[in-house]
Amino acid sequence: MTRDPLGEDAPDTSARERARLFAWLWRHYLQPHWPLILLAVTFMAIEGAMFGALSYMMKPMFDRVFVGGNAEYVPLVALAFFGIFALRAVASVIQKVVLSKVSQETVSALRVDMIRHMMTLDGSFHQSFSPGYLMQRVEGDVGSITKVWRALITGAGRDVIALVSLFGVAFAIDWRWTLVALIGAPLLVAPALFLQRFVRGNARAARDVAAGLSTRLNEILHGIVPVKLNTLERYQAERYRNLTRRRIRTEVRSSAGQASIPGLIDIMSGLGFAGVLLYGGGEILSGDKTVGDFMAFFTAIGLAFEPLRRLGAVSGVLQVAAAGLERIKQIFDLRPEIADPASPRDVPDGVPDVVLEDVHAAYGDAAVLEGVNLTAKAGEITALVGPSGAGKSTVFNLLTRLVDPHAGRVSIGGVGVDEMRLKDLRRLFSVVSQDALLFDETLRENIVLGRTDIDDDRLQSALEAAHVTDFLPRLPHGLETQVGARGSNLSGGQRQRVAIARALLRDTPILLLDEATSALDAASEAVVQDALDRLARGRTTLVIAHRLSTIRDADKIVVMKDGRVVEEGTHESLLARRGVYADLHRLQSEDG
């Protein structure tokens, strides 16, 4: 079974807690639309009141027209019936249109807020939960509550008013008949409570399986190349099939629970009708009650059971929605550990030094950096080399505050990175990594990233400096060419050049290069390296490199091993020292 990492151990919430959840939903997302909701409720009330009017008209129709034989009442009764149905139709159309607008706007706002909040959470959150799982939270869980306000407002606005008007007519005719008709109501209480818990549990399970399906689908589609190369099509399809079967079982059980509540109301309806016929039939035959009385009462009670069934179904909808709302609220309740300081300082001017002083860092219980001291001087190129797991990427994460150190200080231009606003800190950096992230947009949009302050001359200069102009004429629509999912329509070298053009336009004082050429062939590497050299001019540049040939000309090379800095110097001085760097260089030379 697929489990929900955030909600699998959560206890079943109480009715009071569920009320708080729905109150939160109202306060943040529905209350801003209260004028439209009030308008919809008004027309729902009109629609609901028409049920009572319809049942009441049965009395004059039978007593004065059919039994009494008064032909002059026929046009009046006919006109009254037409007016009831016409008013009901107009009210129904208006409330549905208004509710559709409210529903779409609130769902959209909830999804946007959820995405915005997820993007503020720490990297550890996104490492813990797969994209497919989070997509299900945004799409599936929000989708599960889209019917909440429609069900609540419909129940409150139309069906409650309809019940009040219908039972008002029934009581006006004979209060004893009404009590007999409701004789089965007490029998519903215990089964209804059990069914509510059953529906809620299955709804939660269904959401968990849906999250697993989203995760599996995301992995299959994003990993289609290794799936094909390893002939995993049948294996992956079978895993997906097993999850779909699990979802079918949970969805069917949930639907059965939801359908059972209106079914119980049908049983109560049958008992009520049978009781009224047995109890009231004698009064009709004796003449104590008229045929019109019975038909008006019978119509009122008959029409009342349909709103009762819908209100019973609302209970099931609320249980399903509460399960989704719980999961949504869990996300909103999470807070990032890395946040803006209470009294932020201004970012340093110009091109700054970058300094790490006795920095210790860990991921969970695994220590990554242990007392690192490192200085990257302003305007120079500082390269970080060392075996995998030495802590090089962690240095970049510390500079940009994707993680915070457990001890020590990280500063830029003398200002601690934890003393600056996150957005101000990250505006100091341009990053070009081995896996250049491109979006499924046009080439132009992937370079400018929504900025409107970049004129054509500046864009053209960046394209030339990054060697994007070398392949641009071969694209079918130039800068308006769609690059595909994750830049799949471009080669690796082309994606890297797009990332460099993007960094040139950012024009930041600090440049971080993370294995920017390691996955390229020799020809592409030469072109990209030339573009990187142009990009690094006049900036404080830190480079992570495994291929030592790319950092021979760095102003300083920092050698890391086991979370510590073990050597520093230029390429020549480190070779002369015959230490770790010299060993790495010898190994790479022997490998070709």
N, C-alpha and C positions, 0 to 999 in steps of 0.2 A: 504493500500500500504506500502511496506517496504521502509524505507527511508535510505539514506546514511548520517550518522552523520557528516562525514567530508565534503561532497560535496553538500548536499541538498540545501544550500542557495547560492551556488556559481553562479555568473552571467554567462550567455553565453559568452564565450570568443570571442574576436575579431580575425580577420584573422591574424593580426600582432602577437597576443598572441599565436595563434596556430603555427605560423611560429617559434616563440621562443621555443615552446615546442619541435617541430621536430628538431630544431637546437640543443637543449640540447641532444636529443636522438642521433643525429649524432655525436656530439662532444664526448660524454662519451662512446658510445657503438658501433657505426659503424665506426668511423674514424680509430680506430686501425686496422681495416680490409680493409683499402682502397686499398692495392694492389690486394686483391682478388676481391673486388668490381669493380675495374678498369678492371680486366681481364673479369669478367662477363659482364660488360657494353660493352667491345670490341666485345665479341661474340654475344651479343644482337644486337649491331649495324650491325654486319655481317648478322645476321638473318633478321633484319628489312630491310636491303638494298636489300635482295633477293626478297622482294615483288615488289620493283620497277623494278628489272631486269626481273621478271616474266611478269609483265604487258608490259614492253617494247618489249619483244620477241613476243608478239602477232602481232605486225606490220609486221615484215618480214615473220612470219608464214602464215599470210593471204595474204599479197601483193605479195610475191615472190613464195610461195608454192601453196596455195589453189587457189588464183586468177591468179597469173602469170604463174603457171604450171611449174616452174623450179624444176625439180626432183633432181638436184644436190645439192640443199640446204636442202633437207630432212634430211640427216645424220647430217649436221651441226646444224640444228635447234633442232633435237632430242637430240644431245649431249649437246647442251647448256641447254635445259630444265633439262636433267638429272643432270648436274653439279649444276644448281641452287638448285634443291631439295636436292641433296646430301650435298652441303655446308650448306644449311639451317638446315638439320637434325643434322650434326655434331655440328654446333654452338649452336643449341637448347639444345642438351644433355650436353655440357660442361657448359653452363651458368646455367642450372638448378642444376647440381651437385655442382658447386661453390656457388651458392646462398643458397642451402640447408645447406652447411657447415657454411656459414656466419650467416644464420638465427638461426640455433641451438646454435651456440656459443654465439651470442649476447643475445638471450633469456635466456640462462643459466646464463650468467653473470649478467643480469638484475635481475633475480630472486634471485640469491645468494646475490647480493648487497642489495636488498630490505629486505631480511631476516636479513642480518647482521645489517642493519640500524635499523630495528624494535627492535632488541635485545638491542640496545643502548638507546632506549627511556625509559622514566621514567615509574614507576609502574602505575601512574595515566592513562597513555595512554593505557596500557594493561587492566586496570580495566574498561575503557570506551568502549572498542571495544572487541567484543567476538572473540574467536579463529576462528569460522566459517567465520566471517566477514573479518578477516585479511587473512585467507586462500584464500578467493575469490579475495582479492586485489593482492595476489602473483600469484595465478594461473589464475583467470579469466581475470583480467585487463591486465596482461602481455600477456596472450594468445590473447587478442583482438588486440594487436599491432604487433603480429608476422607477419602479412601480410603487414605491412607498408612498410618496406624496399623492400620487394619483389614487391609490387605494384608500389612503386615509381621508383625503378630501372628498373623494366620491362617497365613501361611507358616511362621513360626517355631513356632507352637504346634501346629497341626494337621498341615500337610503335611510338615514336616520329621520329626515323630514318626512319621507314617504311612510315610514313606520308610524311616526307620530300621527300623521293625518289618517292613515288607514285604521289604526287602533282607536283613534278618536271617533271615527265613524262607527266602528264595531261596538265600542262602549256606549255610544249614544243610542244604538239600537237595543242592546241588551248586554249588561255587564256580566251576567252569569254565563251567557253563551261564550263571551270572550275568555273567561277563566277556564271554561271547559276546553276551548280550543288550544289553550296553552298548557294543558295538563302534562304534556310530555317534556316541557322545558327543563324541569329539575333533573331529568334523566340524562341530559346532555353534559352536565358540568364535569364529572369525573373523566368520561371518555375524551372530552375536548381538551382538558388539561394534559392528558397523556399524549394525545396526538400532537399537541403543540411542541412538546419536548421531542417527540419522535421526528417531526418535520425539521426542527432546529438542528438536531444532531446530524441528520442526513444532508441538510443544506451545507453544514460546515464540511462534511466529508466530500461532498460534490465539489466545493470550492478548492479543497486540497488536491483532488484528482485533476481538476482543470488546470491548476498551477503546474502540476507535473506534465500534463499534456503540452502546455505552452513551452515549458523548459525543453522537453524532448524535441518538439518541432523546431524551436530556435536552434538547438544544437545540430539537428539534421541538416537544416537549410544552410547554416553558416559553415558547417563542416562537410559540405557535399563532396569536395575533392578527396579528402581522406576516406570518406565513406566509399566512394567509387574505387579508389586505389586499393583499398583493403577488402573489396567485395563484401561490404557490410550492409548492402541494401536489404536483404532478407532479414538479417538480425535486427536492424533498426526498425523495419516495418513491423516485425513481430512484437517488439517492445512497445511500439506505439499502439498496436492492436490490443495488447493486454491492458494498457491504460484506458483505452476507449471502452473496453468491456467493463472495467471497474466503474467508469463514469456512468455507463448505461444503468448498471445496477443501482448506484446511489441516486441517480436522477429519477429512476422509476419508483424507488421507495419513497423519495421525497414527494413525487407527484401523487402517489397513493395516499400518503398522509394528508396532503392538502385537499385531495378530492374527498377524503372520508369525512371531513368536518361538515361540508354542505350535505353529504349523504345522511349524517345524523339528523340534520335539520329536516330532511325529507321524511325520515321516520317519525319525527315529532309532528310534522305536518299531517301525516296519515292518521296518527292517533287523534289529533285535534279535530280533523274533519269527521272522523267516525264518531267521536264523542258528541259533536254538535248535532249531527244527524239523529243520533239516538236520543239526545236530550231535548232538542228543539223541534224534532219532527212532530211530536204530539201537540205542541202549542200551535203549529201551523194548521194541523188538521182540525183542532178545536176552534180555530178562529181567533185565538188570543193574539196571534201575530199574523201579519199579512204576507202574501207572497213577495211583495216589494221589500218588506223588512228582511226576509230570509235571503233574497237575491243580493240586496245591498250588503248584508253581513257576509254572506258567502263570498262575494266578490272581494270585499275588503280583506277578509282573512286569506283568501286565495292569492291576492296580489301581495299581501304582506310577507308570505313565505319566500318569495323570490328575493326581496331585499335582505331577508334574514339569511338566505343562502349566500348571498354576496358578502354580507358582513362576516359570515362564518369563514368564507374563503379569504377575507382580508386577514384573519388571524394567521392562516398559513403563510400568506405573503409576508406578513410582518416577521414571522419566524425566520424565513429565508433571508429577508433583508437585514434582520438583526445580526445574523451570522456574518454577512458581508460587511456591515457597518462596524462590527467589532474589529475586523481585520483592517479596515481603513483607518479607524481611530488608533489602532496600534502603531501604524506608520506615522501618523501625525503626532503621536505622543513621543516619538523618538527625537532626541536632541543631539546635534553634533557636539563632540567633545572639543573639536577645534573650531573656535569662534573668534569674532573680533574682540580686541581688548576693550576694557571699560573706558580707558583714556588713551586713544590711539595717537601715535606720533606720525608726523609727516614723513613721506618717503625721502630718501637722500637725493640730492640733485646730482646731475652729471653721471659719469660712469663710475660705479662704486667698486671698492674691494668687497670680497666675499670671505667671511671668516667663520670657521668652526673652532670652538675652544672647549677641549676636554668633553666632547659630546659622546653620550651613551644613548643607545636606542635599541629597541627590541620590538618584535612582533609577537604579541602574547607573551609566552614564557621563553621564547627563543631570542637570545641576545644577538644583535646584528652589528652594532658598533660599540666599541669598548675604548673610550678615551681618545677619540679622534681629534687631532689638531691639524687644521688645514687652512691655508690662506691662498686665495686666488686674487692676484693683484689686478687693479683696474686696468683695462685695456689690453690685458695679456691673455694668452691661451694656456689654460691649465688642463692637463690630461689626467684622467684617473684610469689606471690599469690594474689588473690583478685577476686572479682566478674567479670563476663564478662563485657567488655567495660571499664575496669579500666585503660587500657593503656599498659598492659604488652607486647603484641605483637608489639606495636609501639616502645617500647624500643629496641627490636631486630632490627626493621626496621631502627631506627636511627643509631645503631651501624654499620650496614652494608651499610648505606647510600642508602637504598631504598627510604627513605624520608629524608628531612633535617628539623631541628628544625626552628621555627620562631624566637626563641630567646634562649639564653643560649649556653652552650658549651658541646660537647661530645668528650671525648679524650680517647686514648688508649696509656698507657705508657707515658703520658704527651704530646702526639702529637694529635692535633685535627683531627678527622676523615675527616674533609673537607680540611686538609692540605696534605693528602696523595693521591697518584694516586688510582683510584677506584680498579684497578686490584690488586695493592699491599695491599690495605685495606682488600679486600675480601679474599685474600690468608691467612689472619690471622685467619679465621673462618672455623670451621666445624659445620654443622647444621644437627640435627636429629629432624624431626618433626613428628607429629601424622600421617600425610599423606605422607609417604615416597614415593618420586617420583622415579619411575623406568621407564626406556625406553623399547620399544619393541625390545630388543636386547638379547644377551646371558647373562647369569648370570655373567660371567667373565667381559664382557664389562660394565655391570652396576656397577661393583665394581671398576674397574681400570679407567673407563671413558677416554679411549684413551691414557692413559699414557704408555710409553714404558720403563720407568726406574725402573719398579717394578719386582724384580726377584721372582722366585718361592718360596723361603724360606720366604721372607717378606710377600708374598701373603698368604701363608699357615698360618703364625703367626696371621695375621689379621682375617682369616677365623676361626681359633680356638678361638681367643679372643672374637669374635662376636657371637660365637656359630653357625656359618653357617655350620660347619662340622657336627653338630648334624643332619641336614636334608639333607645334600648334597648327601649322598649315596642313598637316596630314589628318587632322580631326575633321569629321564631316561638317560640324557647325562651329568650328573655332571655339571661342570662349563660351559659347552657348551649348556646347556638347554636354550631354548628361554623362557623368563619369561612372554611373552604376553603383550598386551597393558596395560600400567600402572601397570605392574606386576600382571596381573589377574591370572596367573598360580600359584601364590604363596599365602600363607595365610598372614593375617595381621602381625602375629609375625615373619614370615619368611621375609617379606618385611622390617620390622624394623631392623632385624639382618643384612640384606644386606646393609641397610643405615649406620649401625654402622661400618661394615667392610669398607665401603667406607670412612667414617670419620677417621677411624684408619689409613688408607693409606695416607690420606691427611696430617696427623700428624701436625696439626696446634696448635698454643699456646692457642687459645680461642675456647671453645666449647659452642654452643647454643643448648639447648634441649627444644623443644616446644611441651609439652604434648606427649612426645615420647612413653608413655605406657598407655595412658588413654583409648585407644580403644581395649586393649588386655584382654583376659581372665586371670585368676589368674596364671595358669601354664605358659602361654607365658610371662606374665608380670615378673614373677620371673626370667626367663631365660634372657629376654631382660634387666631387671634392673641390673643383674649381669654383662652383657656386657657393659652397660652404666657406671657402677662403674669402670670397668677397663679402659674404654675410658677416664674418667674424671681425672685419676691420673696424676698429674704433669701439669695440665692445669688450666687456669682461666675458670670456668664453670658457666654459667648462665642458670637457669632452670625455665621454666614456668610450673606450675603444678596446676591443680584443685584438684587432689587427694593428700591430705596432707600427707598421709601415705608414699608417695614416697620421701618426702623431709625432713623427721624427722631428718636425720643426716646431713643436710646442715650446713655449717659453719655460714651462716647468712640467715635469711628469711626476705624478704622485702615485706610488705603488702601494696598493692595499692588499692585506692578507688577513683572514680571520677577524675582520672587523677592526683592524688597526692599520695605521700608516707605518709602513716599514722602511720605505725609502723615498727620497725626493731628489730631484735634480734634472739636468738636461739629458737628452738621449745619450750623448757621448760620455758624460760624467757617470751615468748609471751603468753603462757598459763597462767602463773602466773599474767600477767598484766590484764587479763580478758577483753580484748578489742575486736577489729574486728577479729583478728586471732582466739582467743578463741571461739568467736561465730561461725566462719566457722568450727572450729574443732568439736564443739558440734553438729552442724547441720549434719555434715558428720557421726559422731558417731551414732546419732539417726537414720540416714538413713541406717545404717548397716555396 
